[in-house]
Every structure is written in C-alpha cells, then in structure tokens.
Amino acid sequence: MKQELFSLKGKVAMVTGAKQGIGKVVASYLADAGADIVLADIQDASDVAQEIAAEYGVRAAAFTCDVTNQTDVKQMVGQAAAKMGTLDILFNNAGISMQKPVLELEQGEWEKVINVNLNGVFYVACAFAGYLVEQKKKGSIINMASMSASIVNIPQPQTSYNTSKAAVKHLTKSLAVEWAGEGIRVNSISPGYIFTEMTQSVRQDWQDCWVDMIPFGRMGKPEELAGAVIYLASDASTYTSGSDLVIDGCYTVV
C-alpha cells in the first residue's frame, strides 16, 4: 500500500475546539501528515497555531469562533478559506459535557449542551460544505460523536450529552447521503473515555468506575484517535461515508 494514500500534503484541515484536549492533539497529527491547519475555538488558539507551525513546518492559523452562532461560523469559514487559499478537511470536534440529573437540569443548561454539541456541529458542517459546493470541490468532514451516542453511561447522569451525541451520529449519516453527489464525505468517530482536561475534572470515584468497566483497563489517549481521523480525512477512505468509528477500548462490546 502506498504511503501517499494517507498523506494530507497540499490539503488544509480545519479543527474546531482546537485550543486543548483532543482537538489540539489531533490537529498536530494532521499537521504531521502534511496538512496546513486552521484552528477554531471560542478561545484564542494562536499559541497552538504557532507551536504547530514551528514543529511541523506547515502553515497554521487560529480563528476565534462561537460555534453556536451561525453568522459567526460562516464568517470564520470564509476568513479561513481566504487566508489559507482553500479548505479540504473538517474535524468538527468542539463540544462540552454536563453531568447533572435530568430533574435538576434547567432549561438553559439543556439548551447549552444541545447548542454546542449538536447545533454547533451542524452550523460548522453546513458552512464548510457550502464553501466546498461553491468552489466545486470534494472534501471530508469528520464529526465528533461519542460512544454515548449508542449507550447510556454510568454512574454519571448525562442525558443531555448522550442525547446530543446520538443526534450527531444520525446527523452524520443524513448529511453523508445528502452530500454524496457533491463529493463531500461525512463520517464520525465515537470515542470512549479519553483522558483529557475534561475527563480529569470529573470526580475520582466516577473515573475509577469507568476504568473498572473498560476491558483495556485504562482510558484512551487523545493521540489514539488521530489515526482514525487521518484515515477518514485522507484518500485511503474515498469510498467511506456515513460511517461511525467506535474507539473505546472495547467498552461498548461487553
């Protein structure tokens, strides 16, 4: 198999939620595979862009963007395309989690999770695909779903998160079919418990419970998601769309 099949040289990859955690790590692996990088986050990720450009010798630019604001998203995609010259790949990663019993959830809390995790993914995917269609370009979109799209996590109460990710999984399939004729592939990845800033902040007894239930006996690392994203972004997956790749250390198997 030719190594070039997985190369991203000459392509521009946009990563949302890129300031830290999975987004930051995967962005560095996309750069290592040859892609120029656009980092989008509600926080300023200019420092991350500078680090990636220096280490991997690629172009990298950071844009601040609230993914729940459709106007902001459209402006960001347009600015990124103008600065980088083109766009090819989207890792639609921005998301939040909330552990709170349903009967204690306030309307604003439910809406915040749905807005970031579902509406944000939808707005960025639509703006990105709109650019590709306008330019008559093919492209690849990789949405961040979760194993929580398919199972109910315990012991933490997180119905809002689970619901949002289940919707992302089906949104991915729907967009894949709708945009197939445009040459735009849409897939998702569904990580299990990954050791990031987000999971580290969760109470220790819950973390211990998760690890006890994972057949691998540990949480995953952000870099263990990078290979899946590179596969779905590259020419190695040109006949793959509407798929969801579960990466969970066998958690959902047993």
N, C-alpha and C positions, 0 to 999 in steps of 0.2 A: 504494500500500500504506500502510495506516495505521501511523503511528509507534508507536501504542499496542500494536501486535502484539508488539513486542519489549520492552515495558515490564515491569518487575518490581515496580512500585509496589504496595504492600499485601501483598507476599509476604515471607516470611522464608527466607533461604538459609543453610544450614549448609555450612561448608567445613572439611574435615579436612586436617591438615598445613598449617595456615594461618599458622604463625609466620614463614615465609620462603618464598622461591622462588615457584614457580608458584601455590601456594595463596594466599599473601599478595597477589600481584598480581591474580589473578582475583577474589579477594574484593573488592578495591577497585573493579573494573569492575562487579561485580554490584551493589555499593552505588551506583555512578554510574547504573546502570539503574533504581534506585529501591528495591532490596530492603534490608530490615533484615538484619543479618549476625550469624551465630553462628560464631565461630572456635574450632575444636577442635584441640588439639595436645598432644603429650606434654610440651612446654614451655609456660610461661606466655606467652600471646599478648595479655595485657591492654594492652600498649603499642600493638600493632597495632589493637586494637579502639578505643582512644582516638583514634588517628590517623584511622581510617576515619570514626568518628562526627563528628569535628570537621570533616573535609574535605568530607564528602558530606551531612551533615545527616540521617543515618539513625541508627537505634538499632543498637548493636553490642555484643556481649557475648562474652567469652572463657571457655572451659572447658578445663581440663587433662584429658586422657583418653589412656589406653593402648589403642589400637585392637585390640590382640591379646588384651585381657581383655574377654570378652563381658559380664560383670557391670558392669564399669566403663563400657562403651559404653552399655548400657541405662540406667544411672543418668544418664549425661551427656545422652542424648537426652531423658529425662524432665525433667531440670532445665532444659534449654534450652527445651523446649516450655512449661514452667511460667513461665519468666522472660519469654519473648518473646510468649506468648499463643497461638502456633501455629507450625507448621513446614510449608513447602511444597516446598523445593528442597534437594537434597543434591548437593554437588560432593565426591565420595568420592575425595580426592586423596592422602591420606597414603601414602608409600611410601619404600623405600630401595633402594639398588643395591649390588652387590658384584661386583668383578672379581677372580676367582680361579679357576684351573683346577680342573675337577671332581675330579681325583685328589688335589688338595690340600685340598679342602673338608672341614671337619669337620662332623659331624652337626649340631651346634648352629648353625653358620653357615648351612647349607642351611635349617634349620628357621626361623631368624630371618627370612630373606628371604621364605619362604613365609608365615610367620605375619603379617608386616606387610603384604605386598603382596596376598595372596590372602585369608587368614582375616580380616584387618582390614577389608578391603573388604566381605567377606561379613557380618561382625558388624554393621558400621555400617549397611549397606543393610537388613539384616533388622530392626534396631531402629527405623530410620527408617520403613520400610514398615509395621511393626507399629503404630507410632503413627498413621500415616495411616489404616490399616484400622480401628483402634479409634475414630478420630474421624470415620470415613466421609468422608474427604477424598481428593481426587485430588492427585497430586504428581508431581514429576520427579526422578529420580536419574541423575546423570551420573558414571560410574565412570572412574577414570584407568587406561587400558590403556597401550599403547605400540606403536610400530612394531615393537618387539621381540617382540610377540605373533605377528607374521607372518613375520619374517625373523630370521636369525642374524647378530648384529652382529660386525664385525671391526674392528680386530685384537684387541680386549679379550675375554678369556674370561669370559662372564657367563651361563652356563647357568641358574643359579638364578633370576636376574632374568628372563630370557627365558621360562622355564617359568611363573613366577608370572604374568606379564603375559598369556601365551597363555590361562591359566586364567581370568583376569579377563575377557578378551574373550568367552569362551564362557559364563562365569557370567552376564554381562550379557544375553546372548541368552536364556538359560534363565529368568532372573528376569523378563525382559520378557514372555515368553509366560505364565509362571505368574501374574503380577500384572496382566495386561492387563484382566481382568474387574473388577479393583479400581480401575481408573482410574489406575494408577501406571505411568508410563512409565520405562523403564530403557534408557539408552544409554551409550556410552563414547566417549572421544576417545583417539586414538593419536598422540601427538606423536612427532616425530623428535628430533634432537639440539637441545635448548633450552639456551641459555646461562644457567645458574643457579649457585647456590653449589655444587650437587652436581657439575655438569659441569666447573666451574672447577677443582675439586680433582683432576681426573684428569690424568695425566701429559701433557705438552705434545705429545709426538710422536703420541699417540693422537688428541688434539684436532685436530692438523694433518691427520692421515689422514682423519678424519671430514669435515672441511671440503672436502678434495680430492674426496671422493666425493659431496658434496651438489650437485646441479645448480644450486641457488641460490647456491652458493659461500660460504655462511655458515651458522652455526647460527641457529635461530629465537630469538625473544624471548618471554618469558612472556606479555606482553600480546597476542601474536599468537594465543594460544589462547583469549582472552577472548570473542571473537565467537562461536566455536563453542559455548562453554558457555552464553552468553546465549541463543543460538538454541535449544539443547536444553532450557533452563530455562523458556523463555517460551511464550506461546500461539502463537508462529509455528511450533511443531513439534508441535502436538497430534495429528498422525497419524504421528508418528515415534517408533518404539520398537524396541529390539533392534538398533539400528544402531551402527556403529563409524565414526567420522570420523577419517580419517588426515590429519595436519597435519605434513608432514615436508619441505617444500621439494623435493619430487619424489624424495627419497632411495630410496623403495621402488618407484619407477616404472621405474628403469633397472637 
